[in-house]
Amino acid sequence: MKTHEIQIATFLESLKAPQCRRIVEVLADGPKTETDLVRKTKLSKKSVELHLDLLLAAKVVVKRKSGASTKLSVNKKLFLENSDWFQTVRSILGTK
């Protein structure tokens, strides 16, 4: 497989759990701490930690130190790259 194909497969695999998608949806609104995610997603702390590990490993979510806390945010570059692929397929399907 090509690097880009592996990236898309990893991206999709990381989003298969509804909890991961919920975390990404909350982070799409802007950077949050893990505590913010627990509160806004209504998931347990353990569930947020588990699913964040998957999202961080796939680089769908990134961590940044912000003063005394760590902020998590969506990797916009990765989302845009993958949405380009979906857009390409969508345009092909629209022409048939």
Stockholm file with secondary structure:
# STOCKHOLM 1.0

chainA/1-96         MKTHEIQIATFLESLKAPQCRRIVEVLADGPKTETDLVRKTKLSKKSVELHLDLLLAAKVVVKRKSGASTKLSVNKKLFLENSDWFQTVRSILGTK
#=GR chainA/1-96 SS CCHHHHHHHHHHHHTCSHHHHHHHHHHTTSCBCHHHHHHHHCCCHHHHHHHHHHHHHTTSEEEEEETTEEEEEECHHHHHHHHHHHHHHHHHHHTC
#=GC SS_cons        CCHHHHHHHHHHHHTCSHHHHHHHHHHTTSCBCHHHHHHHHCCCHHHHHHHHHHHHHTTSEEEEEETTEEEEEECHHHHHHHHHHHHHHHHHHHTC
//
